[in-house]
Amino acid sequence: MPDLKKLIYNKYNPVVNILPVNFLINISRQKLILPCYHIISNDYRPHITNLYKYKNVKSFRSDLDFLLKYYKPVDLSGLIDLIKNNAKPVSKLFFLSFDDGLREFYDVISPILLEKGIPATCFLNSAFIDNKDLFFRYKASILIELLNNATRKSEEWKIIKKWFSDNHMSAENYKPELLKIRYDNKSILNELADVMEYNFKDYLDKEKPYLTTQQINELINKGFTFGAHSIDHPEYRHITYSNQIKQTKESVEMITARFKLDYKAFAFPFTDFELSLKFFQEINRDISLDITAGCAGIKHDSIKNNLQRIPMDEYNLKAGNRIKIDYFYYLIKSILNKNKIIRK
């Protein structure tokens, strides 16, 4: 229901002012929520700025204050216990997580969480730890920033226009053209970088956008937990079944072994939309995952240990508004019998 969803998820939805949070929790009977973020920063981040609007520290603190007002934080161990015991939470709980393993989890986020006594789990792409490589969408955002600043009447722009034309794309519409590039065609972003004489390794070396092994170990020692987020962040519905299995198994096994974890957690990059029952049966049989996670909001899943999270970066809403609307949307889907994902 894309049109309905677009209509509902906006700050002018009267639900945010009319319906109290506790009322929505009680009527929905959903005491557990799983908010997730990617990055919190006050700084300009070229690799993200063209993808979505991320929250600053002040907004993030406000979000956390809202969550703590209505819920108690639960850590990964507590969440896994709930799943294994097939138990419904007695208290109102929130489980906080962060995707992509960005360095801001170390620099910005973890100090705030430690101050407030909130546990969190960070999901890592195994290929990007220690800034070995860069997510293809982050490459697209960087290239868009470079093109924003390119002089249109220069010789360089003529070369760029020709490259776009040769690749059946419009240079005038470079932002949507680059943002629609998918994982299976991601090498084209490196080609454009070469044409523009830009080296992504320089960006990795200078900006160091990802967590390092040392930082991850420090965070583990402080009580934070970690999981896998695939090898290099493909959208699963756009890759083959065998690659879905490979991306999941190899990233979980690598991260579990490297950081000596006694649990196995995995969050799907982008979304778990269209993933089959066969897929979940195979990964749960072969690597005994404690938990997997999607990003469909407040929603049930026919796979018992696959939980759906609320992507807090989406729609640029305050936590209070986002959570209220998520409950409201859940109730609408309940009426339409669309509040559970059935894997086939």
LINBEL-V577550 format. One record per residue. PHI is phi in whole degrees, 0 to 359 (999 if undefined). BURIAL is I if it has 9 or more other ideal C-beta (glycine too) atoms within 8 Angstrom, else O. Layout:
phi:PHI burial:BURIAL
phi:PHI burial:BURIAL
This chain:
phi:999 burial:O
phi:299 burial:O
phi:292 burial:O
phi:296 burial:O
phi:297 burial:I
phi:297 burial:O
phi:292 burial:O
phi:283 burial:I
phi:275 burial:I
phi:211 burial:O
phi:292 burial:O
phi:267 burial:O
phi:300 burial:I
phi:299 burial:O
phi:305 burial:I
phi:294 burial:I
phi:256 burial:O
phi:267 burial:O
phi:264 burial:O
phi:290 burial:O
phi:300 burial:I
phi:299 burial:O
phi:297 burial:O
phi:294 burial:I
phi:296 burial:I
phi:293 burial:O
phi:288 burial:O
phi:274 burial:I
phi:64 burial:O
phi:253 burial:I
phi:270 burial:I
phi:250 burial:I
phi:235 burial:I
phi:229 burial:I
phi:291 burial:I
phi:223 burial:I
phi:228 burial:I
phi:248 burial:I
phi:219 burial:I
phi:234 burial:I
phi:199 burial:I
phi:269 burial:O
phi:259 burial:O
phi:287 burial:O
phi:236 burial:I
phi:305 burial:I
phi:284 burial:I
phi:237 burial:I
phi:303 burial:I
phi:265 burial:I
phi:257 burial:I
phi:196 burial:O
phi:270 burial:O
phi:266 burial:I
phi:277 burial:I
phi:270 burial:I
phi:298 burial:I
phi:299 burial:O
phi:295 burial:I
phi:296 burial:I
phi:300 burial:I
phi:296 burial:I
phi:301 burial:I
phi:296 burial:I
phi:298 burial:O
phi:297 burial:I
phi:300 burial:I
phi:291 burial:I
phi:291 burial:O
phi:250 burial:I
phi:225 burial:I
phi:256 burial:O
phi:286 burial:I
phi:236 burial:I
phi:272 burial:I
phi:298 burial:I
phi:299 burial:O
phi:295 burial:I
phi:293 burial:I
phi:298 burial:I
phi:299 burial:I
phi:300 burial:I
phi:294 burial:I
phi:295 burial:O
phi:269 burial:O
phi:51 burial:O
phi:258 burial:O
phi:266 burial:O
phi:297 burial:I
phi:282 burial:O
phi:266 burial:O
phi:281 burial:I
phi:235 burial:I
phi:229 burial:I
phi:247 burial:I
phi:257 burial:I
phi:218 burial:I
phi:223 burial:I
phi:256 burial:I
phi:87 burial:I
phi:61 burial:I
phi:280 burial:I
phi:296 burial:I
phi:297 burial:I
phi:297 burial:I
phi:277 burial:I
phi:285 burial:O
phi:248 burial:I
phi:284 burial:I
phi:300 burial:I
phi:299 burial:O
phi:292 burial:I
phi:294 burial:I
phi:296 burial:O
phi:300 burial:O
phi:265 burial:O
phi:70 burial:O
phi:250 burial:I
phi:284 burial:I
phi:202 burial:I
phi:243 burial:I
phi:245 burial:I
phi:259 burial:I
phi:251 burial:I
phi:272 burial:I
phi:298 burial:I
phi:284 burial:O
phi:257 burial:I
phi:302 burial:I
phi:67 burial:O
phi:59 burial:I
phi:280 burial:O
phi:202 burial:O
phi:228 burial:I
phi:309 burial:I
phi:299 burial:I
phi:290 burial:I
phi:293 burial:I
phi:297 burial:I
phi:299 burial:I
phi:297 burial:I
phi:296 burial:I
phi:297 burial:I
phi:298 burial:I
phi:298 burial:I
phi:296 burial:I
phi:291 burial:I
phi:301 burial:O
phi:259 burial:O
phi:285 burial:I
phi:283 burial:O
phi:291 burial:O
phi:260 burial:O
phi:275 burial:O
phi:295 burial:O
phi:301 burial:I
phi:294 burial:I
phi:299 burial:O
phi:293 burial:I
phi:297 burial:I
phi:300 burial:I
phi:296 burial:O
phi:299 burial:I
phi:299 burial:I
phi:297 burial:I
phi:297 burial:O
phi:259 burial:O
phi:60 burial:O
phi:230 burial:I
phi:263 burial:O
phi:294 burial:I
phi:292 burial:O
phi:250 burial:O
phi:299 burial:I
phi:295 burial:I
phi:297 burial:O
phi:296 burial:I
phi:286 burial:I
phi:287 burial:I
phi:268 burial:O
phi:293 burial:I
phi:257 burial:O
phi:305 burial:I
phi:290 burial:O
phi:237 burial:O
phi:294 burial:I
phi:298 burial:O
phi:296 burial:I
phi:291 burial:I
phi:293 burial:I
phi:296 burial:I
phi:296 burial:I
phi:300 burial:I
phi:297 burial:O
phi:299 burial:I
phi:273 burial:I
phi:56 burial:O
phi:241 burial:I
phi:243 burial:O
phi:296 burial:I
phi:297 burial:O
phi:298 burial:O
phi:294 burial:I
phi:298 burial:I
phi:292 burial:O
phi:277 burial:O
phi:273 burial:O
phi:45 burial:I
phi:290 burial:I
phi:253 burial:I
phi:295 burial:I
phi:260 burial:I
phi:302 burial:O
phi:298 burial:O
phi:296 burial:I
phi:297 burial:I
phi:296 burial:I
phi:299 burial:I
phi:293 burial:I
phi:298 burial:I
phi:295 burial:O
phi:269 burial:O
phi:107 burial:O
phi:280 burial:I
phi:245 burial:I
phi:225 burial:I
phi:219 burial:I
phi:263 burial:I
phi:223 burial:I
phi:85 burial:I
phi:286 burial:I
phi:222 burial:I
phi:66 burial:I
phi:276 burial:I
phi:270 burial:I
phi:301 burial:I
phi:290 burial:O
phi:255 burial:O
phi:238 burial:I
phi:290 burial:O
phi:302 burial:O
phi:297 burial:O
phi:287 burial:I
phi:302 burial:I
phi:295 burial:I
phi:299 burial:I
phi:301 burial:I
phi:284 burial:I
phi:299 burial:I
phi:294 burial:I
phi:291 burial:I
phi:296 burial:I
phi:296 burial:I
phi:294 burial:I
phi:290 burial:I
phi:298 burial:I
phi:288 burial:O
phi:298 burial:O
phi:254 burial:I
phi:51 burial:O
phi:274 burial:I
phi:259 burial:O
phi:215 burial:I
phi:228 burial:I
phi:233 burial:I
phi:217 burial:I
phi:243 burial:I
phi:289 burial:I
phi:289 burial:I
phi:65 burial:O
phi:198 burial:I
phi:259 burial:I
phi:301 burial:O
phi:74 burial:O
phi:287 burial:I
phi:273 burial:I
phi:300 burial:I
phi:303 burial:O
phi:300 burial:I
phi:296 burial:I
phi:297 burial:O
phi:290 burial:I
phi:290 burial:I
phi:287 burial:I
phi:285 burial:O
phi:275 burial:O
phi:235 burial:I
phi:46 burial:O
phi:291 burial:I
phi:285 burial:I
phi:204 burial:I
phi:235 burial:I
phi:215 burial:I
phi:252 burial:I
phi:220 burial:I
phi:263 burial:I
phi:84 burial:I
phi:282 burial:I
phi:201 burial:I
phi:271 burial:O
phi:221 burial:I
phi:290 burial:O
phi:271 burial:I
phi:303 burial:O
phi:262 burial:I
phi:255 burial:I
phi:258 burial:I
phi:258 burial:I
phi:258 burial:I
phi:256 burial:I
phi:285 burial:O
phi:284 burial:I
phi:286 burial:I
phi:283 burial:O
phi:73 burial:O
phi:54 burial:O
phi:249 burial:I
phi:296 burial:I
phi:304 burial:I
phi:301 burial:I
phi:293 burial:I
phi:297 burial:I
phi:294 burial:I
phi:300 burial:I
phi:293 burial:I
phi:298 burial:I
phi:297 burial:I
phi:300 burial:I
phi:295 burial:I
phi:301 burial:I
phi:295 burial:I
phi:298 burial:I
phi:296 burial:I
phi:298 burial:I
phi:298 burial:O
phi:271 burial:O
phi:59 burial:O
phi:234 burial:O
phi:258 burial:I
phi:222 burial:O
phi:272 burial:I
phi:256 burial:O
phi:275 burial:I
phi:236 burial:O
